[in-house]
Structure formats: C-alpha cells, structure tokens
Amino acid sequence: MNKLKLVLVGNGMAGIRTLEELLRLAPDRYEITVFGDEPHGNYNRILLSPVLAGEQEFEQIVLNDEEWYRQHGITLHTGCRVEHIDRARRRVVAQDGSTAPYDRLLLATGSSPFIIPVPGHDLEGVVGFRTIADVEKMLAASRNYRNAVVIGGGLLGLEAANGLLQRGMKVTVVHLLDTLMERQLDKTAAGMLQRSLEEHGLEFRMEAETEAILGQKRVEGVRFKDGTELAADLVVMAVGIRPNIDLARQCGLHCERGIVVNDTMQTYDPRIYAVGECIQHRGITYGLVAPLFEQARVCANHLAEYGIGHYEGSVVSTKLKVTGIDLFSAGDFIGDEQSEEIVMQDASAGVYKKIVIRDNRIDGVVLYGDTVDGAWYYQLLRDGTDISDMRGQLLFGQGNLGNAGHGGENTSVELPDDAEVCGCNGVTKGQIVKAILEKGLFTLEEVRSHTKASASCGSCTGLVEQILADTAGGDYSTAPATQPICKCTDYSHDDVRNTIRQAHLTSIRAVMETLDWRTPDGCSSCRPALNYYLISTWPGEVQDDTQSRFINERAHANIQKDGTYSVVPRMWGGVTSPDELRVIADVAEKYDVPLVKVTGGQRIDLFG
C-alpha cells in the first residue's frame, strides 16, 4: 500500500507529540515531512525558564534530536518557514522555494509573544520570551549589562525575571494591574507571592503603563504614562501571546482569534488539521501544555483513521517554576454568588489554601506555600467528584499524595490506578506501574522515556519516584543528585563554578587539567560553558575565548542545516537608503548568495 503524504508545519511540542502518538497508532501509514522555523529539533519550551536561570542546559531539554527524525523516516526542514499553502494543488511552499505535497496537512504554528507597539519597541535589547534564541539574547545581555525590566507580571514574566535575577541582573517587574498573576491567583495569594519574590531580590512597579522604550540604537530605559522613567539595558516583553494564524488565513481557512477547529481537530478543510497554541476550539485558545497534548492524542487518532477520539476542551492548572516558591492554581478561583469558598491561611508559615465549591463539586483551587495536594484537588475538579462526604477534611488534603520523592514516606501505593499523576501528559498511576513491570524499568529516566510522566514541567517527579520505588522495590535506582556538565567529565556545573572560584582558575585549559577532563580539548557543550563561567567569575581578568562561543555568536550569523549561514542586516523600523541597499546587493553578488528575501520584520535576509 502506498503511503499517504503528511506534512507538519511547526516543529514544536504540540505538533511533534501528535506525530509520536500517530507513529504509535499507525507507524506505516504516512510519509512524513516536517517544517520548523527554528534551527533545532523539538525541545521543551516549558523548561526555558530553568535554562535561563542556569539550572539546566539546552541539551537537557531537547525532546527529539535529529536522530529521532531519521529513525522514523521523517524528512525534517529546520530553519525553514512555510510561506504559502496551495490548497488546490495540495502542497506547501517554503521560504527557500522548496515545495512538499500533502494528502493530509497538520498545522502547529504555535504563537508569538505580543510586543507592545510603543515607540522604541524595535530597539536592540527588547526581546520576547518564547524560544531558545530569546533565552540566548537574555543570557548575552546578562553577561554585559546590569539593569533588566520585565514588562508583564504573569506566569512567564515572573519566570523570566527570576532567571535574569539568578544571572546577576537587577530586575524590575512592571505590571499594569495591582496584583501579580491575576489570571491564576486571587489578591491574597498574589500579595504573598509578591512579598516572597521581593525577598528573593526582585523589584516591582505595579499599576504602571509603559509609554515608550528609550534609547538610540540599544534600549536605555522605559518611560511610563505618569512621566516617570526607569533605567534598562534589557527589556523583556511578557504580556501575552498571539496565535500564529497568518499562514492559515492566507490560504482561506476560517480563523478568528485562532485557527478554528472542530472536536476532531479538523479545520474547515477536512484535509487540514491543527493543534496547539494556534487553534481556537469552542471559542477558547490554550497556552499551557496539557491541553495541547490532549489535542495531539485526538488529532493522531483521526489521522490514523481510528475516528473515535473527540476533544471537548480542557480544565487547566498552573504551577510557577521559581525555585523556593510553591504555587498551584486550577479552575475558577474567583467564584460568584452561587459558589462557596473554603479558605485557610497561615501568614507566618507562608501557607494559603482556597477551594471554590459549586453544587458540592470543586470549581477552583488556589494553593500557595503547600501544593502537595494540588494533583488530588485537580483530579476532583476535572472529574466533577461530589465532595459532600469529605468536605470537613478537604482543606487538609489527601495524606497519601505527596511530592517528597522516594526519600519521604512512600504511601503512593494507596493511590488508585486511575489517578492522574502527570497532568501535562495525562499519565495515570496504572500506566506507570504497568510500564515498570512489563518493561523492567528501574530509573526515573527510563520511566520518563517510556511513559512521558514527569517529562514536561517536572512538577510530578517526586510522585513518579514514589511509584517507581514502591513498584520496583529494592531494584529501584535513583538518578545521580547532580548531572555532569557533559560527557567529558563527571563534574556538575556547580562543581565547575566552585572550583574556578576556589582555585582561582583563569583559563579553560587550567579548568580541564585541574578536574582531569576526559577529552583534552573538550566539546561543543562544555567549552562555551567553561568560557562563560570563567568570564563571569573573573571579569576583566579572563580573556574571552571566541572559539569557545556558540557558532552563531562566533560567526555573527545563523547557521543553517546544510552548513551555510543566513545574515540579516539591521534596518531600524524597516527604513533603509539607496546606499545601504546597494551594499547589500554588492555583498549578495560578491558571495553569489542564492536566496535574498524580505522578512516579516521588514528586513532583508541573505541565505548562503
């Protein structure tokens, strides 16, 4: 049987999860082609915050490397944007002029950060927080500048602010309203969160509306509507996202806020499906990972032509990824005249719990300081469980749910098999236990690989460890407490930083000799890290080793999959002159540049 052709536009978490589910259901049904804007395989965007904070490296958050695509016979085009969908001929046209025919088309174009259109928004040093490229820009700024301003006091903005704070910058969060994370927290929890973040070192400007970003070439400050100004060398915009729907709209698909889909994730063209942050389902768009993975399962089911799955929307929950702060929110936490509230607060202990009840069912939850029972409350909420019999003990939680890991009291055996352990990936305790027993799993990484439990945001890691320890018994193998910086050494990032400081090491060679590096010259993972740690520890004393920078930083250009580079000369606001255009034309002719195009940002891109 000839394989049908499936083209995926978008190489992110939602689209690739759909392919993973599809390959499990119907591995031989499609010849698959994937187009992605970024020059990487699929990575975990949820963990960009820990990468920014220095808690993880980019290599640790890669979900699907190039070998995965090869193993499954998938044709991958990285760094290649699809610019047109020809529905009549059933093909897509990419920016490099290449085309790919399709029998089925899957759109997973994601979303883009909303950049406030104030004067100066296009200055150098103004970034969003959406991709690893954004993180690299922020890290570069943290090495050379002092003052950072994060516009937006929501989930993403606070995680960005914390990461920059950990990198040594002075960070001020600017928020339009009078409370943080107003979509996830009530005023009490938001106030406790702000006080805790202030103790960490963050500063806040509440009820402040940005009027302009100041500077000539690079950002120098922010001016507010009340006339006050704030110094800034870096401005991070984290005020929301916009679904990327231009491609779908241009080809005539029905779009509102997102690409409109039905319960099977089909668009108005039955050959075209869509999943992820770009879609609108029953009037709602989603930006958290759990709903996107639910959509992926349904979409894969229909692409495999099983035809039995339907997506009916999602109840979402939120956790903040800031070390030392425990926060959980789900459902409608505000309530109204028809709802009731059960509240407990211990200000001195930093604990606050609020449960909103409607018709003897949980309608919303806010937990601050003690989130141990978050998963249990979420399951009661999602399942619509009648809580009449447990109402008196509801605030005290279900003692057998914990996040302490195998080192604490392990009572996960009392969990029912249908209890959802990993909300991001929809994995139950029964599925984890079955995988451990049938596949002989003994480590957390093996469980993650086979079940996806704790592979996304990681907040359920402790509970997964409990289940693993209980099921595998004495054969349970704990992961090392720290991960080595790379395969060249057994030392962690913290070990390396401490050694550089304590031994006053000032060169990459000295670090490698002191710590007995296995590979004499290191590798592409450790050399940039060592170079950064040396410069940040002994600024002015250590000379920057340019050859140990990432290739894009070394070449001042973006490397492509085939080894060539693309260069985008800066054009302020898209304005140029005949002389500048003449220089660009001369360079293109001199180096025989095969593709010159105008970008969506009103600049000219030269592709080698």
N, C-alpha and C positions, 0 to 999 in steps of 0.2 A: 504494500500500500504506500503510495506517495505521501510524504509528509506535507501537512499544511504549513504555510509560512506565517509565523507570528513575529511581529515587530513590537518591541517595547521602547517607548520614548520616555526616558527617565531612568537613571541608574541608581536610584536611591532605595531606602528601606522598604517602602510600600511596594514598588514595582518588583524588586528582586525577591521579596517574600512571596509575592504572587507566583513568580517562576519556581521558587522552591516547592511551594505547595503543588503546582502543576506538574513538576517533574516527579513528585512522589505519586501522584494520581495517574498520570499518563506520560511516562518518560519518553515514549517514541512517537508521540502524536505530531509534534511540531518541529520545524526547522526554525530556530530562534535567533533573532538579531536584536541587539541592544544598543541604543544610542544614549550617551551621557554627556552632559556639559563639562563635567569636571574630569581632570586627567588621572582619575583613580578608579579602583573598583568600588564596590559598595562598602560604606563604613557607617558606624553607629553615631548618628548625629546627636543622640541623647547624651553621649559621653564627651561632647566637645568641651563642656564645662570643666570636667576633671583634667582634660588635656591643657586647657588654658591655665588652670590652677597649678599645673605641674605634677598632678597626682598620677597621670597616665601619659603614655606616648601615643602618637598617632598609630603606630604599628599595632598597638594593643587593641585599638577599636575598629580595625578593619574586619568586616564580616565576611566578605567574599573577595579573595585575591584573584589575580588573573588566572592562576592555575585552576580555580573552581570553574571559571567560564570555559576553559579549554576541556576540562574533564567532562563537561556536559554538552560539548559541541556547540557552544553559544558563540556567535560572532559578535565581538564587542568593539564598539567605536567610542573611545574615551576622548574627552575634549572636543566633541563634535556635536554641535547643536542642530537639531532638525528645524528647518525654517518653513517647510510647507508640507501639507498633506493633500495629495491629489486623490480625492475620494472616487472620482470617476475611473481613474486608472488603477486605483488601489495600490498606491505607492507613497513613500515619504521621500522628501528631498532634503539633504543635509547641507550645511553651510559650505562644505568643501565641494559641493556639486554632485556628490555620490547619491545614488538612489537605492531604495530597498522596497521590493514588492511585498504585499501582505495579503493574506486571507483573513487574518484577524489582527487588529491593532489595539495595543494596550497603552493608554496614556497615563503616565505617572509623573507629571511635570512638576509636582510639588508646589512650593510657594516661594515668594521673595520677601525679604524684610521691607516694611514700609519705611521709606525715608521721608521725613517731614520736609516739605518743599519750601523751606525758609531760605533766605539769602545765605550763601556760604555752604549749603548742604553738599556741594560737589568739591569742596576743598580737600586737599590731601590730608589724611588723618581723620576723616569722617568715614566710619565703617558701620556695616550691619553686623549681626552675629548669627550666621546661618550655615557657613561652610568652614572647612579646614583652612581655606585661603583667608577667610576673615580672621580666624584664630592666629594664623601666621603674621598677619598685619598687626594684630594687637600685641603679639609677642615681640615683634620688631620694635614697636613703639615703646614697650616696657623696658627695653634694653637701652633706649636712648633718651627717653623723656620722663617727666615726673608726674604731671597732672592729667588725670583722666576724668571725663564726665560721661556718665551713662544716662541717657535720656530714656526713661521708662522704668517704673518700679514694679513691673510684673515679674513673673517667674524667670523669664530669660534674662531680663535686665539685671536682676539680683545675682543670678549665677555668673553673668559676665563681670559684674562689679566685684564679686568675691574673688574670681580668678585673677583679675588685674591687681587687686589688693595683695593676693598671695605672691604676685610677681614684683612687689615692692613699690607700686604706684600709689599716689594719694588719689583716692577715688571719691567722687561726689555723685550721688544718685539724684537725678532731677525727675520729679513726678508731678503730673498735672493735678491729681486729686490729693485729698488729705490723708489717705491710708494706702499702704502698700498692698499689692496683690488683691485688689478689690474684687476680682472675678473668682477668687478662691477662698478668701478669708473675710470674716466679719471684722468689725472695728477692734474688738478686744484682742483677737489673735494677731491682727495686723500691728497693733501697738506693741505687743510683746515681741513680735518679730523685729520691728524696727529698733527697739531698745537692745535686743541681743546683737543685731548687726552693728549698731553703734559701738557696742562693747568690743566687737571684733576690729573696729577701726574705720568703718565706712561712715561717710558724712551724707546728709540728706538736705535737699531743698524741696520741700513739699509745696503743693499748690503753686507751682511755678510753670509758666508757659513760655516756651522758647520763642523768641522773636527773630533772632539771627545768630549765625555762627560767624565769628570774627576771624580775620586773617587775610593775608595777601595770597600766598601760594599754599601755605600749610595753616591749619587751624591754630588759632592763638587764644581763643576764648569763646564764651557763649554769652549773649545778651538776652535778658528776659523782658517780658512785656511791661514790667514795672520799672524798667530802666536800669536795673542792677546788672552787673556783669560778673563773670566767673572765669578765671584763667583755665585754659585747657590746651594740652598738647595732643590729646586724643579724644574724640567724641564717638561713643558707641550708640547707635540708634537701636532701641529695643522697644518699639511702641506698637508692635503688631506685625502681622504678615498679610500678604495678598496672594490668593491662589493664582498660579500661572496659567491663564486661560487664553492668552493671545493666539497661540497655535490652533487651539480648538475653535475659537471664534472665527479665525480667518478662513477655516475650511467649511464654515457653515453649521457647526454643531451648536445646539442650543445651550447657551451659557447665561447664568445670572451672576451671583457672586462667585460661583464656581461652575465647573462643567456639570450640568445636570445629568444625574444617573437614576436608574430605577433600582429596585431591590436586588437585581442580579448584577448590578454594576455596569449595565449597558447604558450607552448614551442613546441619543435619538437615532443614531445609525447603528443597526444591530450588529454590524461587523466591528464596531469600535467600542471598547470597554475603557473604563477609567477608574483609578483607585488613588487614595492618598489625600494629601492636603489640597490638591487641585479640584476636588469634586465637591458637589453640593447634593446632598441626599435628603429628601423630605424637608428642604428649606434650611438645612444645617450644614455647615462646614466644620471639619475637625482638624486639630493641630497637634494632638497627642498620639503616641504610637499605638496604644492598644486598639483604638477604633480602626486604625489603618490596617493592622494585622487581621482584624475581623473581616474587613472588606477584602483583603487579599485571599482569605480562605474561601469566601463566597465566589469571588471572581474566578479563582482557579478551578473551582468545582464546575462552573459553567463553561470555561474554556476547555475543560476535559470532557464536556458534554455529558456530565452526570445529571445536571439540571435539577438538583434537589436542595441547594442552599439558597437562602434568602437573607439579605441584610436588612434589619429593621431599626437600625440606629444603635447608639451606644450610650451607656452611662459612664462618664469619665471620672477618673480620680487623679489627684496631683500630689507629687512629693517634690520638695525642694532639695536640690543637690548642692548643699553647702555644708561642709564638714562641721560637725558640732551642733547643728540645728536640725531638730526632728519636727517635721510638719507634714500633715496629711489632710487632704480635703476631697470631698466627693459629693455629688448631687447638689440639691438646692439647700444651701446652708443658711439662707436668709429667712425663709418661712413667710407665712402670712396669717390672717385671722383664722383660717381653717386648720392651721398646724399648731403643734405644741413643741416646746423646747425643754430638753433636759440638759442642764449646764453644771459643770464642776470646774472650779478654778482654785489653784494653789499658787498665788503670785510669787511667794518666796522660793518655791521649788521650780517655778517656771513651767507649770503644767496647766493646760486649759483644754477642756473637752466640751463639745457641744453637739448634741444629737437632735435633729429636727424630725418630728414624728407626725405623720398624717394617716388617719384611719388605721392606727395600730401597726403601721409599717414605717420603716426608716426612709425619710425623704432626702436627708442630707447629713453630712458629718464634717466637723472641723476638729482636728486634734493638733495640739501644739505641746511639744516637750515630752509627750508619751504617745508614741504612734504604734506601739506593739500590737494593738488590736485593730489597726487600720484595715487589714485584709479581711478580717471577720466582719466588721461593720460593712465593708464594701460588698461582700457576698450577700449579707442580709438585705442590703439596699437593692442590689441588682436582681436578686431572686424574688423580691417582694414578700419576704418572710413575715408572717404575723408574729410580732414580738410581745404579745399580751402577757404570756406566761413568764417572760424573762425581764419585763420592764424594770422591776425593782433592782435587778443586778446589772442592768445594761451598761451603765457607766463604768462599772468595774471590770468589764471586758471578759473575754473568754480566756481563762488562765492557760489553756493548752496551746494558744497561738503565741509564738514568740519570734524575735528576730535576733536572739542572742547567739545563734550558731551552736555548733556541737559542744562548745565549751560550757554552755549553761545547762540548766536542767532540761533534758530532752523528753518532752511529752508529746511530740508530734504524732506519736502512734495513735493518739486519741482523735486525730483529725479524720473525718470521713473521706473515703476515696474520691468523692465528687467535689471536695473542697478545692477551690481555685487557689493555687499557690503563686503562680506568676500571672499577674493581671495583664502585663504587656503582651504576652504571647498566648494567654488563655490555656495554661498548662495546669492540670489538676494533680493532686497528690497521687491518685491512682495511676496516672500516666507515668509519673516519675518512678514510682515503685515498680511498675511493670518493666520499664526500660532497664532499671538497675538489675532486676532479677533475670530477665531474658537475655540481656546483652553483657552481663557480668561487669557492670560499671563500678569503679571503686574511687573515682576522684570527682571533684566538683566540675572540672573542665570536661570530663567525659559526659557527665550529666547534661551540661550546657550544650555540648556538641550534638547529643542525640535527641534532646527534648526541647531545647531553646529556653528552658527555665533559667531565670536569672541572667540571661544573655543580653538583655536590653538595658534597662535602667539600673539593674543590680540590687534594687532595694529588698528583694526577696531572698538574697543569697543566704542569709542566716537560716531561714526556714528550710531551704533546699538542703543545706548542710545537715540540719537536724534529721530530715527524712533519709538522707544518704547514710548518716551514722547509724540510725535505727535499723535500716534495711540491710546494709552491708555488714553491720556488726563490727567484729574485730578486724575485718578486711578493709575497713574504711581508711582511706589515705587522705590526709589533709594536704592542701596545697601549701607551698612554702609561704612563710609570712610575708616575704618581700620578693618581687620579681627582679631578676638581673637586668641590667641596663641593655644587654644584648647577649648574643651567643659567644662573644669574645671574652666574657668574664662571668663570674658568679656574683659579683658585687652589684648592689642595687644603686638607684640614683642617689638615695640619701647617703649610702656608704661612700660613694664617689665625692659628693659635695663635702662631706665631713672630712675626708682625707685631704682634699685640696686645701681646706681651711686649716686643719691641724698641722699638716706638714708643709704648709706654705708652698705648694706646688704651683709653678707658673708656666708650664708647657704641657702639651698633650703627651709628648714623649716621656716626661717625668711622671705623669699620672700612670701611663701604661707600664713603666718599669717598676714603679712603687707597688702597684696592685697586680703585677705578674699577668699582664694581658696575654691571652692565648694567641691572638693574631697580632703580629708585630706592628702592622700599620692600622689596625682597627677596621671598622666597616662603615657603611653609609649611615648606620644608626647611631653608633657611639661617637664618631668623630665630631659631628655637629653638636652633640650634647656636651662633650668634653670642652669643646671650644666655647660654648655658651657659659658653662659653669665656671671656667677659668676667668672669662671676661667679667662676669657678674660678681665674682668673689674678689678679684683684684683689679678693679677698673683703673685704667691709666698705667698699670704695671705690666699687664699682659698684652702682647701684640695680637691683634685679630688674625687668625689663620684663615685666609679667604678660601683656601682649598678645602677647608672643613665645613664650609657653609653648604646649605642645600643648593642643588644645581640651579634652581630658579633665582636664588639670591646671588649666586656667583655670576651667572650669565646676564642678569637683569632682563630676563626673558622667560617665557613659559615653554618648557619642554613638551613636545608632543609625543605620541605613542611611537612614531617611526624614527625618533631621534632628532628631528628638526625642531626649530623653535618658532614661536609667534611673538611678534613685538607690536605693542600698541603705543605709539607716541601720544603724549599727553596733549589734550586740547581742552582748554578751560571753557566749560559750558558749550562745547561743540564749535567754538569760534576759532577760525584759523585765518591764514593770509595766503596770497599767491606764492610768496617766497617759501613759506612752510610747506605748502602743497608741492612746490617744485622740488624741494629737498627730499620729500617722501618719494616722489616719482623717481628721482635720480637714484635713491637707495634701492628701490624696487627693481630698477633696470640693471644697476650695477651687480646685484646679487641674484638676478634672474628669479625674483620671488614669484612663485607660481600662482598665488592667490592673494588678492588685495580686496578687502571688503569694508564696508561701513558697518560698525557695530550698533547695537541697540542703544549704547550710551553716547552716540554721536561722535565716535572716534573712528580712526582708520586702523584696521588690523592687518598686519603683514604676516602671512603664513609661509614658512620655509618649506 
